[in-house]
Amino acid sequence: MINQLITRIRQTGAPIVVGLDPMMKFIPQQIQKDAYAQYGETLEGAAEALWQYNKGIVDAIYDLIPAVKPQIAMYEQFGVPGMIAFKKTVDYCREKGLVVIGDVKRGDIGSTSEAYAVGHLGKVQVGEKFCYGFDEDFITVNPYLGSDGVKPFIRVCQEEKKGIFVLVKTSNPSSGELQDRLVDGKPVYELVGEQVAAWGQECMGDGYSYVGAVVGATYPEQGRILRKVMPKAFILVPGYGAQGGRGADLVHFFNEDGLGAIINSSRGIIAAYQQDKYARYGAANYADASRAAVLDMREDIAGALERV
Amino acid sequence: MINQLITRIRQTGAPIVVGLDPMMKFIPQQIQKDAYAQYGETLEGAAEALWQYNKGIVDAIYDLIPAVKPQIAMYEQFGVPGMIAFKKTVDYCREKGLVVIGDVKRGDIGSTSEAYAVGHLGKVQVGEKFCYGFDEDFITVNPYLGSDGVKPFIRVCQEEKKGIFVLVKTSNPSSGELQDRLVDGKPVYELVGEQVAAWGQECMGDGYSYVGAVVGATYPEQGRILRKVMPKAFILVPGYGAQGGRGADLVHFFNEDGLGAIINSSRGIIAAYQQDKYARYGAANYADASRAAVLDMREDIAGALERV
């Protein structure tokens, strides 16, 4: 799947992943009204609104980008109906040929991580049969529990030729409280980065490993260091746009081959119509605004990489 | 909810939480057969088996214990039907008067943690209405992203009078890879423990805080230290039984008031009938075996606390 991701990045010229993180305040009123008319102001109604909103965006941008990253929390908050909308989104995006990165940030003790791994990336045995649960292509994984909490994911990646992105240095303001603390003179994120590099050796694609890392766009200096610590790991970079990262900050997340990083934007794309810059599209054409925002983001990143 | 948990611990004389972590290999063949006869060897069939198995156990033990802890991964692995079984289990246990600790180990950047918090502990706005998603009483939270990843959970706890248990020192063998590393001479788990104590001051129940901690039974020495670092935090202690912890190891997780800790056992209770000690019950009476195992566990812990 890492090979497929790289192929699609090359085809589209866009090392971009769009975060499908639908918040109610992003969803045009008309979509909400239609959904509530059908299902009432219920979890089912909310889930329908999420799904219709996503579908509009995906239809408008799927040819421009290699991948999407649905943030499961935005669905899980609507309970079981929300999870149904998550699953519909995953399946629809895969049908459209997109690589799907489930942003689930799971991680637990060994036997439990195994259940998450089969549920999101693999297949689970039921009687004599094997069934797929959520069936994403990649997921994000939390490393706080150590390697026996991560290795079950790697085993399933090997079986299924799928991948994970391990949280190394997250984009949020307080990520440093734990991740920047020094252990034997080295920050925690660097120790985790070293683990990512070691785990990745166990499952290599053609040029990059199935085991990638999450490093926030908001921390470009750490990105530069981690790029060297984990040369074969693809870096998933959240925090572009709304969280403050810009194209010029991102160049050091890439390797000299122009690969090695994929930049996420969520609200900057999916709620583009709410920005002054794209307001002319209006709520009814929110998906066209998203398409315009993807094109601008592609240009911003390509420009920054050319100037290196 | 922390007050209610303590009341129920006093009523039952059992500082015990039963982990409802159904693995297929624990579920008696007959229950599986009946479920597959109805739904086929599908995710729906598996989910039905989980639910019937849980219901049998809950009916047999609900009067003996204060709380249950369903591990969501064991449901999530069966996709959407598994999540439906999780929700049915949560609702049924709450109807039976049990405190429900959702073992979900969520944690993300601020806006995303907020979605997890409302989805699992609070209510989410849909149009003019407010709806509950999964609606547990407590959940477990991963601290790797720092305080802006944890505080949204605390805000919802304050609103809803619910609680969280933050992962501090987990029970698994490799938990030390990150959690035991020394920062300024102090292990990471102690730093996180200090944060738990600080966060907890913002939401105190009568004697204990809404913000508790997870510390594995398999690390009694760390439990002793953390008990002092976080005197007002309830400690959720996994790892009793199958993972190797014994009653005598647990005494230092408690405060002098005999409270402050709740010990989890999962397979030791729910799959008791598969142990030699309870084999006489047979698979058909698996729930009675679970009841016997709860009574034995209560005695083991009470005995250990008396000997202090």
Chai-1 contact restraints between the chains, C-beta under 6 A:
chainA,res_idxA,chainB,res_idxB,connection_type,confidence,min_distance_angstrom,max_distance_angstrom,comment,restraint_id
A,Y36,B,G127,contact,1.0,0.0,6.0,A-B,restraint_1
A,E41,B,V126,contact,1.0,0.0,6.0,A-B,restraint_2
A,E41,B,G127,contact,1.0,0.0,6.0,A-B,restraint_3
A,E41,B,K129,contact,1.0,0.0,6.0,A-B,restraint_4
A,L43,B,C131,contact,1.0,0.0,6.0,A-B,restraint_5
A,A46,B,V126,contact,1.0,0.0,6.0,A-B,restraint_6
A,Q71,B,T112,contact,1.0,0.0,6.0,A-B,restraint_7
A,A73,B,T112,contact,1.0,0.0,6.0,A-B,restraint_8
A,A73,B,A115,contact,1.0,0.0,6.0,A-B,restraint_9
A,A73,B,Y116,contact,1.0,0.0,6.0,A-B,restraint_10
A,M74,B,A115,contact,1.0,0.0,6.0,A-B,restraint_11
A,E76,B,G119,contact,1.0,0.0,6.0,A-B,restraint_12
A,Q77,B,A115,contact,1.0,0.0,6.0,A-B,restraint_13
A,Q77,B,V118,contact,1.0,0.0,6.0,A-B,restraint_14
A,Q77,B,G119,contact,1.0,0.0,6.0,A-B,restraint_15
A,Q77,B,V124,contact,1.0,0.0,6.0,A-B,restraint_16
A,Q77,B,G133,contact,1.0,0.0,6.0,A-B,restraint_17
A,F78,B,G133,contact,1.0,0.0,6.0,A-B,restraint_18
A,G79,B,G133,contact,1.0,0.0,6.0,A-B,restraint_19
A,G79,B,F134,contact,1.0,0.0,6.0,A-B,restraint_20
A,V80,B,M83,contact,1.0,0.0,6.0,A-B,restraint_21
A,V80,B,I84,contact,1.0,0.0,6.0,A-B,restraint_22
A,V80,B,K87,contact,1.0,0.0,6.0,A-B,restraint_23
A,M83,B,V80,contact,1.0,0.0,6.0,A-B,restraint_24
A,M83,B,M83,contact,1.0,0.0,6.0,A-B,restraint_25
A,I84,B,V80,contact,1.0,0.0,6.0,A-B,restraint_26
A,K87,B,V80,contact,1.0,0.0,6.0,A-B,restraint_27
A,K105,B,D108,contact,1.0,0.0,6.0,A-B,restraint_28
A,D108,B,K105,contact,1.0,0.0,6.0,A-B,restraint_29
A,I109,B,N172,contact,1.0,0.0,6.0,A-B,restraint_30
A,T112,B,Q71,contact,1.0,0.0,6.0,A-B,restraint_31
A,T112,B,A73,contact,1.0,0.0,6.0,A-B,restraint_32
A,A115,B,A73,contact,1.0,0.0,6.0,A-B,restraint_33
A,A115,B,M74,contact,1.0,0.0,6.0,A-B,restraint_34
A,A115,B,Q77,contact,1.0,0.0,6.0,A-B,restraint_35
A,Y116,B,A73,contact,1.0,0.0,6.0,A-B,restraint_36
A,V118,B,Q77,contact,1.0,0.0,6.0,A-B,restraint_37
A,G119,B,E76,contact,1.0,0.0,6.0,A-B,restraint_38
A,G119,B,Q77,contact,1.0,0.0,6.0,A-B,restraint_39
A,V124,B,Q77,contact,1.0,0.0,6.0,A-B,restraint_40
A,V126,B,E41,contact,1.0,0.0,6.0,A-B,restraint_41
A,V126,B,A46,contact,1.0,0.0,6.0,A-B,restraint_42
A,G127,B,Y36,contact,1.0,0.0,6.0,A-B,restraint_43
A,G127,B,E41,contact,1.0,0.0,6.0,A-B,restraint_44
A,K129,B,E41,contact,1.0,0.0,6.0,A-B,restraint_45
A,C131,B,L43,contact,1.0,0.0,6.0,A-B,restraint_46
A,G133,B,Q77,contact,1.0,0.0,6.0,A-B,restraint_47
A,G133,B,F78,contact,1.0,0.0,6.0,A-B,restraint_48
A,G133,B,G79,contact,1.0,0.0,6.0,A-B,restraint_49
A,F134,B,G79,contact,1.0,0.0,6.0,A-B,restraint_50
A,N142,B,N142,contact,1.0,0.0,6.0,A-B,restraint_51
A,N142,B,Y144,contact,1.0,0.0,6.0,A-B,restraint_52
A,Y144,B,N142,contact,1.0,0.0,6.0,A-B,restraint_53
A,Y144,B,Y144,contact,1.0,0.0,6.0,A-B,restraint_54
A,L145,B,T170,contact,1.0,0.0,6.0,A-B,restraint_55
A,L145,B,N172,contact,1.0,0.0,6.0,A-B,restraint_56
A,L145,B,S175,contact,1.0,0.0,6.0,A-B,restraint_57
A,G146,B,S174,contact,1.0,0.0,6.0,A-B,restraint_58
A,G146,B,S175,contact,1.0,0.0,6.0,A-B,restraint_59
A,G146,B,E177,contact,1.0,0.0,6.0,A-B,restraint_60
A,G146,B,L178,contact,1.0,0.0,6.0,A-B,restraint_61
A,S147,B,S174,contact,1.0,0.0,6.0,A-B,restraint_62
A,D148,B,N172,contact,1.0,0.0,6.0,A-B,restraint_63
A,D148,B,P173,contact,1.0,0.0,6.0,A-B,restraint_64
A,D148,B,S174,contact,1.0,0.0,6.0,A-B,restraint_65
A,T170,B,L145,contact,1.0,0.0,6.0,A-B,restraint_66
A,N172,B,I109,contact,1.0,0.0,6.0,A-B,restraint_67
A,N172,B,L145,contact,1.0,0.0,6.0,A-B,restraint_68
A,N172,B,D148,contact,1.0,0.0,6.0,A-B,restraint_69
A,P173,B,D148,contact,1.0,0.0,6.0,A-B,restraint_70
A,S174,B,G146,contact,1.0,0.0,6.0,A-B,restraint_71
A,S174,B,S147,contact,1.0,0.0,6.0,A-B,restraint_72
A,S174,B,D148,contact,1.0,0.0,6.0,A-B,restraint_73
A,S175,B,L145,contact,1.0,0.0,6.0,A-B,restraint_74
A,S175,B,G146,contact,1.0,0.0,6.0,A-B,restraint_75
A,E177,B,G146,contact,1.0,0.0,6.0,A-B,restraint_76
A,L178,B,G146,contact,1.0,0.0,6.0,A-B,restraint_77
A,R181,B,V183,contact,1.0,0.0,6.0,A-B,restraint_78
A,V183,B,R181,contact,1.0,0.0,6.0,A-B,restraint_79
